[in-house]
């Protein structure tokens, strides 16, 4: 990736996504795009397609989740956190 590459981080407010943002900024990547759920519903395919056409990200980090629960929930109820 070039430092000027447009990078979309989905789930930028969560634990994993915010870590990606911090690391990218530490490495001087500054062309970052992110949207919260109210701005872009990732389960709405037409909206996501419009976003990609408009923003044209070159790289995507997908760290978004519909439901999260922390380490205990992940180990106790792993299938409950998946959306099919």
Backbone as CSV, one residue per row, in Angstrom:
resi,resn,N_x,N_y,N_z,CA_x,CA_y,CA_z,C_x,C_y,C_z
1,UNK,0.849,-1.184,0.000,0.000,0.000,0.000,0.893,1.246,0.000
2,UNK,0.461,2.213,-0.742,1.126,3.511,-0.735,0.540,4.344,0.413
3,UNK,1.317,5.272,0.935,0.843,6.118,2.040,-0.379,6.934,1.629
4,UNK,-0.518,7.203,0.337,-1.654,7.988,-0.148,-2.839,7.126,-0.590
5,UNK,-2.723,5.815,-0.504,-3.821,4.928,-0.915,-5.065,5.204,-0.092
6,UNK,-6.219,5.158,-0.750,-7.483,5.353,-0.032,-7.853,4.037,0.642
7,UNK,-8.040,4.094,1.957,-8.300,2.898,2.757,-9.619,3.077,3.497
8,UNK,-10.517,2.122,3.318,-11.801,2.116,4.025,-11.706,1.116,5.166
9,UNK,-11.990,1.588,6.378,-12.002,0.718,7.550,-13.443,0.605,8.024
10,UNK,-14.056,-0.537,7.779,-15.424,-0.794,8.234,-15.342,-1.295,9.670
11,UNK,-16.104,-0.687,10.551,-16.047,-1.064,11.962,-14.976,-0.288,12.704
12,UNK,-14.753,0.938,12.299,-13.658,1.745,12.838,-13.823,2.127,14.309
13,UNK,-15.022,1.979,14.854,-15.239,2.355,16.257,-15.064,1.176,17.211
14,UNK,-15.003,-0.030,16.690,-14.855,-1.207,17.532,-13.415,-1.455,17.944
15,UNK,-13.216,-2.501,18.714,-11.897,-2.849,19.229,-10.895,-3.088,18.106
16,UNK,-11.236,-3.940,17.168,-10.315,-4.281,16.082,-10.181,-3.128,15.093
17,UNK,-11.285,-2.538,14.699,-11.246,-1.449,13.728,-10.488,-0.230,14.240
18,UNK,-10.699,0.127,15.505,-9.988,1.280,16.055,-8.492,0.996,16.172
19,UNK,-8.127,-0.257,16.418,-6.702,-0.627,16.434,-6.105,-0.479,15.038
20,UNK,-6.858,-0.869,14.016,-6.390,-0.679,12.633,-6.167,0.807,12.335
21,UNK,-7.116,1.638,12.736,-6.999,3.076,12.499,-5.745,3.626,13.186
22,UNK,-5.553,3.267,14.466,-4.371,3.758,15.190,-3.085,3.338,14.497
23,UNK,-3.004,2.082,14.086,-1.789,1.577,13.442,-1.560,2.246,12.090
24,UNK,-2.607,2.417,11.311,-2.460,3.091,10.021,-1.968,4.523,10.198
25,UNK,-2.536,5.227,11.176,-2.103,6.606,11.428,-0.654,6.646,11.921
26,UNK,-0.283,5.682,12.765,1.107,5.596,13.230,2.072,5.419,12.061
27,UNK,1.614,4.702,11.045,2.443,4.427,9.871,2.288,5.502,8.794
28,UNK,1.615,6.588,9.133,1.447,7.772,8.266,0.509,7.565,7.080
29,UNK,-0.413,6.629,7.192,-1.473,6.526,6.185,-2.516,7.566,6.564
30,UNK,-2.834,8.467,5.649,-3.717,9.566,6.008,-4.952,9.697,5.128
31,UNK,-5.105,8.825,4.153,-6.272,8.888,3.272,-7.255,7.797,3.691
32,UNK,-7.792,7.965,4.898,-8.651,6.946,5.492,-10.117,7.335,5.355
33,UNK,-10.946,6.341,5.065,-12.390,6.557,4.976,-13.062,5.618,5.959
34,UNK,-14.055,6.113,6.654,-14.858,5.263,7.518,-16.240,5.874,7.665
35,UNK,-17.187,5.018,7.899,-18.577,5.443,8.097,-19.140,4.637,9.265
36,UNK,-19.952,5.280,10.080,-20.624,4.511,11.130,-21.889,3.866,10.545
37,UNK,-22.542,3.058,11.337,-23.691,2.297,10.841,-24.823,3.197,10.346
38,UNK,-25.022,4.338,11.006,-26.118,5.220,10.561,-25.790,5.882,9.222
39,UNK,-24.514,5.983,8.885,-24.109,6.569,7.609,-24.055,5.534,6.487
40,UNK,-23.718,4.291,6.833,-23.612,3.234,5.832,-23.947,1.897,6.472
41,UNK,-25.073,1.332,6.094,-25.492,0.013,6.578,-24.853,-1.036,5.670
42,UNK,-23.884,-1.765,6.205,-23.151,-2.735,5.387,-23.998,-3.930,4.967
43,UNK,-25.199,-4.070,5.520,-26.091,-5.139,5.080,-26.984,-4.687,3.925
44,UNK,-26.866,-3.431,3.528,-27.647,-2.863,2.425,-26.743,-2.801,1.191
45,UNK,-26.823,-3.827,0.364,-25.914,-3.949,-0.773,-25.953,-2.751,-1.721
46,UNK,-27.120,-2.241,-2.107,-27.116,-1.072,-2.997,-26.404,0.137,-2.375
47,UNK,-26.584,0.345,-1.075,-25.921,1.472,-0.405,-24.407,1.278,-0.393
48,UNK,-23.975,0.054,-0.160,-22.538,-0.245,-0.157,-21.959,-0.043,-1.556
49,UNK,-22.680,-0.490,-2.571,-22.213,-0.294,-3.944,-22.085,1.190,-4.280
50,UNK,-23.062,1.997,-3.863,-22.993,3.447,-4.100,-21.779,4.048,-3.384
51,UNK,-21.554,3.606,-2.150,-20.398,4.094,-1.402,-19.093,3.780,-2.142
52,UNK,-18.946,2.542,-2.625,-17.721,2.156,-3.316,-17.541,2.905,-4.634
53,UNK,-18.621,3.142,-5.350,-18.534,3.903,-6.603,-18.103,5.341,-6.308
54,UNK,-18.667,5.928,-5.266,-18.358,7.321,-4.937,-16.959,7.471,-4.324
55,UNK,-16.617,6.646,-3.363,-15.373,6.808,-2.597,-14.155,6.125,-3.234
56,UNK,-14.390,5.059,-3.989,-13.318,4.330,-4.676,-12.134,3.945,-3.778
57,UNK,-12.412,3.240,-2.659,-11.290,2.826,-1.817,-10.431,1.789,-2.544
58,UNK,-9.127,1.873,-2.329,-8.209,0.923,-2.946,-7.994,-0.292,-2.054
59,UNK,-8.184,-0.113,-0.754,-8.035,-1.197,0.222,-9.170,-1.118,1.217
60,UNK,-9.587,-2.281,1.719,-10.682,-2.354,2.682,-10.267,-3.249,3.840
61,UNK,-10.439,-2.745,5.043,-10.275,-3.547,6.250,-11.676,-3.756,6.804
62,UNK,-12.114,-5.002,6.854,-13.462,-5.304,7.331,-13.387,-5.793,8.772
63,UNK,-13.707,-4.902,9.698,-13.681,-5.226,11.116,-15.051,-4.962,11.750
64,UNK,-16.056,-4.820,10.912,-17.407,-4.511,11.391,-18.115,-5.779,11.841
65,UNK,-19.009,-5.606,12.802,-19.803,-6.725,13.301,-21.208,-6.230,13.620
66,UNK,-22.170,-7.065,13.406,-23.558,-6.724,13.733,-23.780,-6.849,15.235
67,UNK,-23.115,-7.838,15.834,-23.275,-8.096,17.260,-21.910,-8.463,17.826
68,UNK,-21.566,-7.892,18.954,-20.294,-8.197,19.600,-20.547,-8.560,21.055
69,UNK,-19.569,-9.219,21.661,-19.796,-9.624,23.041,-18.556,-9.744,23.891
70,UNK,-17.412,-9.469,23.359,-16.200,-9.589,24.152,-15.651,-11.005,24.173
71,UNK,-14.568,-11.191,24.894,-13.874,-12.482,24.919,-14.766,-13.585,25.469
72,UNK,-15.471,-13.334,26.568,-16.321,-14.366,27.167,-17.422,-14.795,26.196
73,UNK,-18.116,-13.844,25.624,-19.200,-14.180,24.696,-18.663,-14.888,23.460
74,UNK,-17.513,-14.445,22.956,-16.931,-15.087,21.774,-16.606,-16.548,22.041
75,UNK,-16.089,-16.860,23.215,-15.718,-18.243,23.510,-16.911,-19.081,23.959
76,UNK,-17.904,-18.458,24.575,-19.063,-19.196,25.074,-20.149,-19.377,24.017
77,UNK,-20.379,-18.360,23.206,-21.448,-18.385,22.203,-20.927,-17.990,20.820
78,UNK,-19.932,-18.677,20.278,-19.325,-18.229,19.029,-20.291,-18.162,17.847
79,UNK,-21.184,-19.109,17.730,-22.102,-19.121,16.585,-23.157,-18.021,16.698
80,UNK,-23.473,-17.586,17.905,-24.492,-16.544,18.093,-24.033,-15.199,17.569
81,UNK,-22.728,-15.017,17.422,-22.215,-13.731,16.973,-22.075,-13.653,15.450
82,UNK,-22.403,-14.735,14.766,-22.322,-14.742,13.295,-23.678,-14.399,12.715
83,UNK,-23.670,-13.680,11.609,-24.905,-13.395,10.898,-24.827,-14.064,9.544
84,UNK,-25.829,-14.835,9.212,-25.830,-15.543,7.923,-26.664,-14.801,6.925
